[in-house]
């Protein structure tokens, strides 16, 4: 089986947190009467490598790393096992390679879905009996492909926890041009990803400056540092999820610049579960 190219030095940190959470979660619920499901969007091939580089559009950002286990394989190795695994990968070749994991893990009930991740997750959320089911979703896109509607669908289950990789530095901040003159396609992408157009006023402000002929004129100033980007996204998540972590796991480059935020949210509104979810996420974030 070939391996999927993605990652950087921060990838180990990302997968370590998710793996730790899945271990804690599986043990916490092992004696509960629920079917446990794991949903991995953008699952790739199950592995990763730096042997092949891809040139991707701005919204599909390239990532590279050394050969290692990907999130799908790590999840399948967790004990106690989840009752069902949904591995979503739109690319037909990668989806077919994911299917080979079935022979490697014959005791696991694995369903590989070759479809758009947003469409597949919304469908799973709508057709599953969440009164009898609990689970974890890992949203690990290249860029800003995860739509707000997908997050709303997850939140409405009142049963799923989600770790979402949000490209605050590699995606959002890049689309927020310094001048504020943003192509319509990029604006639409931001609206779709954030579920609002409020980012326009959150990340830009107007200033008056002297003008030789007009006296003064209004100038658009970009106002978006890493802390502000993180707060905005967490505040958005809090509008739909019962529980959201106070901070995200910062994934940085060699210059300590934030490229991605790994954010946790839980849809379960039960008071005891909300507290437990917060503690579990906190423990995992220290992995």
N, C-alpha and C positions, 0 to 999 in steps of 0.2 A: 504494500500500500504506500502511495506517495504521501508526502507530508505537506501541510499547508503553511505558506509563508506568512508569518505575522509576528509582531512583538518587538521588544527592546529589553533593556536591562530591567525595566519596571515590570515586565510581564510576569516574572517569578513572584513578585510582590502581589500582583493582582490575583494570580491563580492560587497563591498561598492563602489569601484571605477567603476566597470562595471555597476552596477545599476545606479549610478549617470550619467554615460555617456549615457546610454540608455534613461534616462529621458530627458536629455538635447537634445540629438539627435532627439528623437521623437517630441519634441516641436519645434525644429528648422526646421524640414522638414514637419510639419503637414499641411502647406498650399502650399506645392510644389506638382507638378503633377506627382509624382513618387509613384510606389508601394514600400512600405518599407518592407524589410524582415529581420528577425533575424535568424541567423544560430548558433546553439550551438553544437559544437563537443564534444564528450566524455561526454554526458549529464547525464549519470548515471540514477537515478530514479527520479531526480527532487528535492530530499531532501538529507540530510546527517546526520550521527549519529556516536557516538563513541561506540555503543553497539556491533559492530562486527568488528573484526580486520582481515585483509587479509595479508598473507605473499606473497609478489610478487617478481618476479625476479628483478635484479638490475635495469633494464631499465623500470620496472613498479613499481615505488616507492610507498610504503604504506603511506597513509595519514589518520589522525584521527581527529574527532571533535565532538562537541555536536550536538544534533538534531537541525536543523535549515533549513531554505529554501535554496535550491540550485539555481544555476543560471537560470535554465529553468523556475522554478516557479516565480522567481523574474522578469524575462523578461515578462512573461505572465501577470503580475500584472501592468506593466507600462501603463500609460495613457498619451497621446493617444496611442492606440494599434498599433502594427505593422500589416500590412496587411496579412503577412504569417510568420509562425514559422516553421523552420526545426530543429528538435531535433534528433541528431545522436547518436546512442549507439549500438555498435557491439554486446554486450551480449544480447542474446534473452530475458532472464528473465527481465533484466532491461528495455529493449525496450518495453516489454509488459506492464510494470508498468508505464512507461512514457505515454503510450497510455491512461491511466486512466485520465490524465490531460485534455483530450478532454471533458470529462463529467463535470469536475470542471470548465472549461472555455469554455462553449458552444458557446460563441460569437467569439472565436478566431479560426482562420484557422490554425490548427496544423497538420503537417505531421511528423510522427515518422519514421525514417529511421534506420533499423537494418542492418548495414553494417560497413565495415572499414571506419573510419572517413576520411582518406585521399582520398580514392576512391570516397566516397559520395560527398565530397566538390568539387573535381575536376569535377565530373559529373554535379553538380549544376552550377558551374561556366561556364561550356561549353554550357549548354542548356538554360540558362536564358537570356532573352532580357534585357541587362543592360542599354540600352538607355532609357528604361522606368522604371528602377528599381534601387533602392539604398538600402543599408543595412549594417548591422554590423555582424561580425563573432566573436565568442568567442571560442578560442582554449585553452582548459583547460586540457591538458593531464596529465597522471601520471608521465611520464618521457619524453623520447626523441622520442615519437612516431610520432610527426608531421614532415613530410618530407619537404625538401626544394621545391620539385615539387608542393606540396600543396600551399605553400606560393606564388610561381610563378603564379599558376592558379588564386589565389585571386587577385594578383597585376594586372594581365592582364585584369580583368573585368573593371578597371578604374572607379569602382562604389562602391566598398566595403571598409569599415573601418574594422580593425581587432585589437582585443586585444589578445595577445598570451602570455601564461604563459610559460616562458622558464626556465628550471631547471638548472641554471648556477652553483649553488652550489651542489644541490642534484643529478644532473645527469652529466653535462659536466665535472665539476671539479673532480668528482669521477672516471670518465673514463680516465682522464688524469693522468696516474700513475706517481709517482715521478721519476721512472727510465726511463720513456719513452718507456718501453717495454710493448706495449699495444696489447692484443689479437686481431686478425684480425677481429673478429665479432664486437668488440667495435669500431675499426677503421672504419669499414663499416657503423656502426650506426652514428658515428660522421660525416662522409662524407655525408650521406643521410640527416641528420638533418641540417647541416650547408651549404650544397650545394657546398662544396669545400674541398680540402685537405690542404688548406693553414693554417689550425689550427696547423699543424705539426711544421711549422716554426714560427708561431705566439706565441705559448705557450712553445716552447722548444728552447734552445740554446746550442751551443757547447762551452766547455771550455777546455783548455789544462791544464793538471796537471802533476806534476813530477812523474816519474815512475822509480823505482830503477834499472830496467833492460833495459827498452826501452828508457830511457831519459825523454820523455813526452808521454802522451797518451791523446786522446780526450774523454771527458766525457759529457754525455747528462744531462742538467740541466733543470728542469721544471721551467717555468717562467710564472705563471698564477695566478694573484691576482684577487679579485672580480671586481676591476675597469677595469682591462684589459679584463676580460671575457665579461663585459657589453659593452665596447667600440667595441669589435670585433663583437658581435652579432648585435648591432645597425648599424655598418658600413656595415654588410652583408645585412641587411634589406634595407638600403639606395640604394643599387644597383638595387633593383627591385620596390620599392614603391615610389610614388610621395612625400609623407610626412612621416617622422618618428620622433617620439619624441626625444628630446635631451637627455633625461635620462629615465630610466625605474622606475617604482614603485618597490622599494626593499621590498621583503617579507622575514622577518627575524625570527629566532628562539629566545628563551629566552636569548641567549648569544649575541644577535645582529649580528649573523652571517647570511649572505645572503644565503637563500636556493633557492629562485626563483626570477625571474624578470618578472614583468608584463609590457609588452612592447606594445606601440601603433604605428600603421602605417595606412596610408590611401592610397588607390589606385587612387583616383580622382586627375587628374593633373591640373584641372582648378585653376588658380592663386587665385581667391577669395575663392574657396572651400578649398584650401590648408591652407590658413590663418585661416579660420573658424575651420577647423579640429584641427589645432594646439591649438587654444584657447579652444575649447570644451574639448579636451583631458587634457589640463592643469587644467581646472576647475574641471574635474572629478577626477584627481589625488590628489586633495586637499580634497576629500570627507573623 
